[in-house]
Amino acid sequence: MDNPTRCSVIIIGAGISGITAAKVLAENGVEDVVILEAADRIGGRIRKEEFGGVTVELGAGWIAGVGGQLSNPVWELARQSNLRTCLSDYSNARYNIYDQNSGKIFPSGVAAESYKKAVESAIQKLQNHDDSPLAETQSYLHLLINIHYILNYLFSSGPKTPIELAIDFILHDFEMAEVEPISTYVDFGEREYLVADERGYEYLVYKMGESFLFTSSESEEGKILDSRLKLNKVVRELQHSRNGVSVKTEDGCLYEANYVILSVSIGVLQSHLISFSPPLPVRLSLFFLSPKSKYKNKKLVVNVCLPSRWKTEAISNCDIMVYTKVFLKFPYKFWPCGPEKEFFIYAHQRRGYYTFWQHLENAYPGSNILVVTLTNGESKRIEAQSDEETMKEAMEVLRSMFGCHIPNAMDILVPRWWNNRFQRGSYSNYPICVNHQLIDDIKAPVGRVFFTGEHTSEKFNGYVHGGYLSGIDTSKALLEEIIKEKEWKSENQSFLIEPLLALTGSLPLTQPDAVSNNLHKFNIPWTTLSS
Ligand SMILES: Cc1cc2nc3c(=O)[nH]c(=O)nc-3n(C[C@H](O)[C@H](O)[C@H](O)COP(=O)(O)OP(=O)(O)OC[C@H]3O[C@@H](n4cnc5c(N)ncnc54)[C@H](O)[C@@H]3O)c2cc1C
């Protein structure tokens, strides 16, 4: 094995969070970094592909949260790069629900009424229920946060009819899949813009990289040539100690640094693609029955959080959402394209079965492309089957909506985020009543290993701007740590010099380890009592 490459900071992953973190470090004088990226490109879950003559976004498609008092930083980046976007209005989707049996759109009154009734009756029930988390619900915003509860109350034995299932799917899996989407809309505004630019959404990540990495000037967009960015480097082992970190890649290369920033997705962390030595901390949970009257016969869970025993549990408690956009190219349009027709819904007795459709005529007029979104179980199911089978299923659904005469699709594109071992899903999805300790634990550093990525953003997890802002937060936290270590070292010079003297025979080697205790963030032991 060659000598290890040595640097100050290794960044694992070149998605938006990793590239942003590297940029902030470079701007603050830490340029001695190495970025290890498993794929052959930067951008991660922001990814374009040419399909049917246009550029489609396989991953992030929308800049969500625009038009509010604060400006979404990703929207700012998009404006600086003149990224072409178009406004999307999902709210119309609920008026375009196709009945599986008749192939006709439910009269707008019926669909809108079902939707309104669903929401109103749920609020009513929840407000009457004292211990409901929605007892105080007064606004639409509160409603959005707690959509899980609404749906559970509304369909107390589960949604049954195709239209109920379709509404459940739109609200639950599509519009409100994350725990607090509200922060995005409250902070940055309620508008969402679809990126429709041939350079792709990923151009923003490339532009950021270009600001601190060397690029070739051959083409207008150039190519990142900087040796600090290493593509096709799959990190498999990470060893960390109070002296530093060493990272081994699948091709046998070794890298050493003072610190690591790990930006891989929560799905990758859960998959054990990367092994940690020593292993990431685990939490011990003790269960027993309380003899005391107040808690009599209740199971008590005492989470004994021994020093540094918390990380793995937090990682395993965060869900990952699988969200798949299937693209279909047709020789001509057969779907309505007028105003408020961009999105339409198929109501089927199987929940989430090719439910949510979008045409790309607003983004790319004349492209004749439809996109259908599947999630979770349905995503995994179609990932496991051939694209031909998926096309056949999609065509059956389209024929039941638009009739037998419609043409076959000429081409299909099925991204596989779940089976991609560098992603293992689309984005993090925290439990609805998330305990803030969970997110704190997920993002807290372990010794010299710092964690970043959309899943570490308390307010904006699941979004591109969550990834971007987490990259800034993590690199700032690391910069503080670097400064603290420098200060500690200069204050404790004697501890550093004396062991050297000992080596020359002047002193016994009994001095304390010459590294700041701050570097090891042992958690203070804590306990929780829950019934
Ligand atoms: C289908 C889909 C639709 C989405 N829609 C939207 C949307 O409309 N709007 C929105 O705001 N957000 C959306 N998102 C979410 C958004 O894309 C992500 O939140 C964001 O891009 C995450 O950035 P990140 O840097 O945290 O992670 P990533 O982009 O996943 O970056 C992590 C990087 O680490 C690399 N990596 C993984 N394992 C290793 C390893 N072992 N060694 C080295 N490198 C490794 C990966 O290849 C990747 O490049 C969507 C995501 C998906 C998948």
The ligand as a Tripos MOL2 file, in Angstrom:
@<TRIPOS>MOLECULE
LIG
   53    58     1     0     0
SMALL
NO_CHARGES

@<TRIPOS>ATOM
      1 C1        -35.9130   11.5550   -5.7990 C.3       1 LIG1
      2 C2        -35.5690   12.7350   -4.9080 C.ar      1 LIG1
      3 C3        -36.3330   13.8800   -4.9660 C.ar      1 LIG1
      4 C4        -36.0090   14.9750   -4.1690 C.ar      1 LIG1
      5 N1        -36.7200   16.1340   -4.3180 N.ar      1 LIG1
      6 C5        -36.3040   17.2410   -3.6940 C.ar      1 LIG1
      7 C6        -36.8710   18.5020   -4.0250 C.ar      1 LIG1
      8 O1        -37.7050   18.5980   -4.9240 O.2       1 LIG1
      9 N2        -36.4490   19.5890   -3.3550 N.ar      1 LIG1
     10 C7        -35.4760   19.5110   -2.3870 C.ar      1 LIG1
     11 O2        -35.1240   20.5480   -1.8030 O.2       1 LIG1
     12 N3        -34.9020   18.3310   -2.0730 N.ar      1 LIG1
     13 C8        -35.2690   17.2010   -2.7190 C.ar      1 LIG1
     14 N4        -34.6420   16.0230   -2.4720 N.ar      1 LIG1
     15 C9        -33.6660   15.9340   -1.3670 C.3       1 LIG1
     16 C10       -32.2930   16.5000   -1.7530 C.3       1 LIG1
     17 O3        -31.8780   15.9760   -2.9740 O.3       1 LIG1
     18 C11       -31.3030   16.1250   -0.6580 C.3       1 LIG1
     19 O4        -31.8080   16.5880    0.5880 O.3       1 LIG1
     20 C12       -29.9100   16.7340   -0.8250 C.3       1 LIG1
     21 O5        -29.4810   16.7070   -2.1570 O.3       1 LIG1
     22 C13       -28.9550   15.9650    0.0830 C.3       1 LIG1
     23 O6        -27.6480   16.4680   -0.0240 O.3       1 LIG1
     24 P1        -26.5090   15.8540    0.9180 P.3       1 LIG1
     25 O7        -25.2490   16.5250    0.5800 O.co2     1 LIG1
     26 O8        -26.9810   15.8720    2.3190 O.co2     1 LIG1
     27 O9        -26.4260   14.2890    0.5300 O.3       1 LIG1
     28 P2        -25.9900   13.5870   -0.8360 P.3       1 LIG1
     29 O10       -26.4000   14.4060   -1.9890 O.co2     1 LIG1
     30 O11       -26.5040   12.1980   -0.7670 O.co2     1 LIG1
     31 O12       -24.3900   13.5800   -0.7540 O.3       1 LIG1
     32 C14       -23.6780   12.5590   -0.1080 C.3       1 LIG1
     33 C15       -22.5810   12.0620   -1.0460 C.3       1 LIG1
     34 O13       -21.8580   11.0210   -0.3760 O.3       1 LIG1
     35 C16       -21.4590   10.0670   -1.3380 C.3       1 LIG1
     36 N5        -21.1540    8.8080   -0.6440 N.ar      1 LIG1
     37 C17       -22.0290    7.9160   -0.1060 C.ar      1 LIG1
     38 N6        -21.3560    6.8880    0.4560 N.ar      1 LIG1
     39 C18       -20.0460    7.1430    0.2800 C.ar      1 LIG1
     40 C19       -18.8520    6.4490    0.6420 C.ar      1 LIG1
     41 N7        -18.8900    5.2830    1.2950 N.pl3     1 LIG1
     42 N8        -17.6500    6.9820    0.2950 N.ar      1 LIG1
     43 C20       -17.6000    8.1670   -0.3630 C.ar      1 LIG1
     44 N9        -18.6910    8.8670   -0.7270 N.ar      1 LIG1
     45 C21       -19.9040    8.3600   -0.4100 C.ar      1 LIG1
     46 C22       -22.6580    9.9790   -2.2680 C.3       1 LIG1
     47 O14       -22.2980    9.4370   -3.5160 O.3       1 LIG1
     48 C23       -23.0930   11.4460   -2.3500 C.3       1 LIG1
     49 O15       -22.4930   12.0990   -3.4470 O.3       1 LIG1
     50 C24       -34.9230   14.9010   -3.2780 C.ar      1 LIG1
     51 C25       -34.1390   13.7450   -3.2260 C.ar      1 LIG1
     52 C26       -34.4510   12.6780   -4.0360 C.ar      1 LIG1
     53 C27       -33.5510   11.4640   -4.0390 C.3       1 LIG1
@<TRIPOS>BOND
     1     1     2 1
     2     2     3 ar
     3     2    52 ar
     4     3     4 ar
     5     4     5 ar
     6     4    50 ar
     7     5     6 ar
     8     6     7 ar
     9     6    13 1
    10     7     8 2
    11     7     9 ar
    12     9    10 ar
    13    10    11 2
    14    10    12 ar
    15    12    13 ar
    16    13    14 ar
    17    14    15 1
    18    14    50 ar
    19    15    16 1
    20    16    17 1
    21    16    18 1
    22    18    19 1
    23    18    20 1
    24    20    21 1
    25    20    22 1
    26    22    23 1
    27    23    24 1
    28    24    25 2
    29    24    26 1
    30    24    27 1
    31    27    28 1
    32    28    29 2
    33    28    30 1
    34    28    31 1
    35    31    32 1
    36    32    33 1
    37    33    34 1
    38    33    48 1
    39    34    35 1
    40    35    36 1
    41    35    46 1
    42    36    37 ar
    43    36    45 ar
    44    37    38 ar
    45    38    39 ar
    46    39    40 ar
    47    39    45 ar
    48    40    41 1
    49    40    42 ar
    50    42    43 ar
    51    43    44 ar
    52    44    45 ar
    53    46    47 1
    54    46    48 1
    55    48    49 1
    56    50    51 ar
    57    51    52 ar
    58    52    53 1
@<TRIPOS>SUBSTRUCTURE
     1 LIG1         1 GROUP 0 **** ****
